Amino acid sequence: MKQIWISKNGPPEVLRLQEMPDPIPRSGEVRLRVQAAGVCYADVAGRLGIYADAPRTPYVPGYEVAGVIDVIGQGVPNLKEGDTAVALTRFGGYSDVVCVPYKQVYKRLEWMTPEDGAALPVNYLMAYQMLMVMGSLHPEDKVLIHSVAGGVGLAALDICRIIGAETFGTASPEKHDFLRERGLDHPIDYRNRDYERVVNDLTAGKGVQIILDRLGGKNWLKNYRLLMPTGRLIFFGVSAMENGKKRSRWQMLKTKLQVPIYTPFKLMDDNKGVLGINLGQMWDHAELQRDWMQQIVAWYDEALFRPHIDRVFRLDDAAAAHLYLQERKNLGKVLLKP
Ligand SMILES: NC(=O)c1ccc[n+]([C@@H]2O[C@H](COP(=O)([O-])OP(=O)(O)OC[C@H]3O[C@@H](n4cnc5c(N)ncnc54)[C@H](OP(=O)(O)O)[C@@H]3O)[C@@H](O)[C@H]2O)c1
């Protein structure tokens, strides 16, 4: 099999292609021939060495794949050779063959493309968990989505659109036309304007009910201020720690020094909620995610959304895919194709 390894923390060039013998599935696992593998920003953070959950180098990154099952391990119910599937991988997805515990595998609708399939697990499960499960999204809610043009951002926008909520989203300005067409109500150019002021202007100073924050740093407090009473602030990333192609210890320290303290007293007095999610830490709770994925696939089946696939890079071009994300060029999902 062919795999992409992160040889050491550093710029995209540390990603290296290696040939290895095909793996044999252990008991409770299935083997997939990969047709498409998802690239997400967490892979970039892992490569940079600023993602605490990543294994020590060298390792194969990648959280999600779509493919065809070609070998079934012992004790695997309800799956068979030849089934089309998608799977969460918790590392190892940048590969043309993967073995995965069957609990992390979802059968793929016959007419769902491998590209659409590989774009679902991370982005849509995360967006679903944040908005529907922890955020209690309602049609009358106002929702601010940071980096709304990214992979998780567009998934969150799709869900808000399906539920009927009003959406505010930050993104680089060249992405705004696309976002309006995709259904975003209020695109915000956060790189040239203070989004706190813009949201306050748009809401007559009232703020919003739900904020999805992957930025962190000074945004932790700005976003808290933008919540209206009963609002929920949900953290899912800390991009403020990243600037440039390499790790910057100064940037990391600066971000850590900006960590706010939301005391129970303050939360009670403000009637606000602060929540966080980490998909990797949900690995042992696959039974919860199965219901969420069922709803996501039902929406897909009803043609209520389609993931936006921006670019598909060859597996051996993984470094270019990482650079594409870091240079902020992507609109939605970036994939690798073996
Ligand atoms: N908690 C979890 O379990 C989990 C799992 C997977 C991913 N994540 C996190 O979720 C977030 C979104 O992931 P994604 O895969 O959907 O990525 P993404 O949003 O598609 O990432 C690329 C985009 O992020 C924006 N961005 C904001 N700050 C940036 C910075 N400092 N450097 C480069 N780009 C920056 C850029 O768009 P604009 O310029 O338009 O803003 C860029 O196009 C990431 O922070 C990732 O680490 C969390």
Ligand as a Chemical Component Dictionary entry (heavy atoms), coordinates in Angstrom:
data_LIG
# 
_chem_comp.id                   LIG 
_chem_comp.type                 NON-POLYMER 
_chem_comp.pdbx_formal_charge   0 
_chem_comp.three_letter_code    LIG 
# 
loop_
_chem_comp_atom.comp_id 
_chem_comp_atom.atom_id 
_chem_comp_atom.alt_atom_id 
_chem_comp_atom.type_symbol 
_chem_comp_atom.charge 
_chem_comp_atom.model_Cartn_x 
_chem_comp_atom.model_Cartn_y 
_chem_comp_atom.model_Cartn_z 
_chem_comp_atom.pdbx_ordinal 
LIG N1  N1  N 0  -12.217 19.831 17.529 1  
LIG C1  C1  C 0  -12.093 18.868 16.630 2  
LIG O1  O1  O 0  -12.384 17.710 16.883 3  
LIG C2  C2  C 0  -11.628 19.210 15.258 4  
LIG C3  C3  C 0  -11.567 18.250 14.231 5  
LIG C4  C4  C 0  -11.211 18.667 12.946 6  
LIG C5  C5  C 0  -10.931 20.005 12.717 7  
LIG N2  N2  N 1  -10.968 20.869 13.767 8  
LIG C6  C6  C 0  -10.675 22.282 13.609 9  
LIG O2  O2  O 0  -11.729 22.859 12.890 10 
LIG C7  C7  C 0  -11.273 23.999 12.198 11 
LIG C8  C8  C 0  -11.755 23.953 10.775 12 
LIG O3  O3  O 0  -11.212 22.823 10.117 13 
LIG P1  P1  P 0  -11.385 22.649 8.540  14 
LIG O4  O4  O 0  -10.746 21.374 8.192  15 
LIG O5  O5  O -1 -12.797 22.915 8.208  16 
LIG O6  O6  O 0  -10.436 23.805 8.031  17 
LIG P2  P2  P 0  -10.776 25.057 7.139  18 
LIG O7  O7  O 0  -11.711 25.962 7.878  19 
LIG O8  O8  O 0  -11.179 24.616 5.782  20 
LIG O9  O9  O 0  -9.328  25.714 7.153  21 
LIG C9  C9  C 0  -8.834  26.581 6.213  22 
LIG C10 C10 C 0  -9.460  27.974 6.348  23 
LIG O10 O10 O 0  -9.328  28.466 7.679  24 
LIG C11 C11 C 0  -9.350  29.890 7.680  25 
LIG N3  N3  N 0  -8.330  30.328 8.650  26 
LIG C12 C12 C 0  -8.590  30.942 9.813  27 
LIG N4  N4  N 0  -7.478  31.147 10.504 28 
LIG C13 C13 C 0  -6.457  30.664 9.762  29 
LIG C14 C14 C 0  -5.034  30.621 9.941  30 
LIG N5  N5  N 0  -4.446  31.077 11.053 31 
LIG N6  N6  N 0  -4.293  30.056 8.959  32 
LIG C15 C15 C 0  -4.873  29.582 7.831  33 
LIG N7  N7  N 0  -6.225  29.588 7.626  34 
LIG C16 C16 C 0  -7.011  30.134 8.580  35 
LIG C17 C17 C 0  -9.089  30.300 6.225  36 
LIG O11 O11 O 0  -10.311 30.818 5.685  37 
LIG P3  P3  P 0  -10.689 32.377 5.770  38 
LIG O12 O12 O 0  -9.419  33.128 5.447  39 
LIG O13 O13 O 0  -11.771 32.549 4.788  40 
LIG O14 O14 O 0  -11.132 32.590 7.198  41 
LIG C18 C18 C 0  -8.760  28.992 5.505  42 
LIG O15 O15 O 0  -9.196  28.948 4.169  43 
LIG C19 C19 C 0  -9.738  23.980 12.346 44 
LIG O16 O16 O 0  -9.360  24.888 13.345 45 
LIG C20 C20 C 0  -9.445  22.562 12.771 46 
LIG O17 O17 O 0  -8.265  22.447 13.520 47 
LIG C21 C21 C 0  -11.315 20.513 15.013 48 
# 
loop_
_chem_comp_bond.comp_id 
_chem_comp_bond.atom_id_1 
_chem_comp_bond.atom_id_2 
_chem_comp_bond.value_order 
_chem_comp_bond.pdbx_ordinal 
LIG N1  C1  SING 1  
LIG C1  O1  DOUB 2  
LIG C1  C2  SING 3  
LIG C2  C3  SING 4  
LIG C2  C21 DOUB 5  
LIG C3  C4  DOUB 6  
LIG C4  C5  SING 7  
LIG C5  N2  DOUB 8  
LIG N2  C6  SING 9  
LIG N2  C21 SING 10 
LIG C6  O2  SING 11 
LIG C6  C20 SING 12 
LIG O2  C7  SING 13 
LIG C7  C8  SING 14 
LIG C7  C19 SING 15 
LIG C8  O3  SING 16 
LIG O3  P1  SING 17 
LIG P1  O4  DOUB 18 
LIG P1  O5  SING 19 
LIG P1  O6  SING 20 
LIG O6  P2  SING 21 
LIG P2  O7  DOUB 22 
LIG P2  O8  SING 23 
LIG P2  O9  SING 24 
LIG O9  C9  SING 25 
LIG C9  C10 SING 26 
LIG C10 O10 SING 27 
LIG C10 C18 SING 28 
LIG O10 C11 SING 29 
LIG C11 N3  SING 30 
LIG C11 C17 SING 31 
LIG N3  C12 SING 32 
LIG N3  C16 SING 33 
LIG C12 N4  DOUB 34 
LIG N4  C13 SING 35 
LIG C13 C14 SING 36 
LIG C13 C16 DOUB 37 
LIG C14 N5  SING 38 
LIG C14 N6  DOUB 39 
LIG N6  C15 SING 40 
LIG C15 N7  DOUB 41 
LIG N7  C16 SING 42 
LIG C17 O11 SING 43 
LIG C17 C18 SING 44 
LIG O11 P3  SING 45 
LIG P3  O12 DOUB 46 
LIG P3  O13 SING 47 
LIG P3  O14 SING 48 
LIG C18 O15 SING 49 
LIG C19 O16 SING 50 
LIG C19 C20 SING 51 
LIG C20 O17 SING 52 
# 
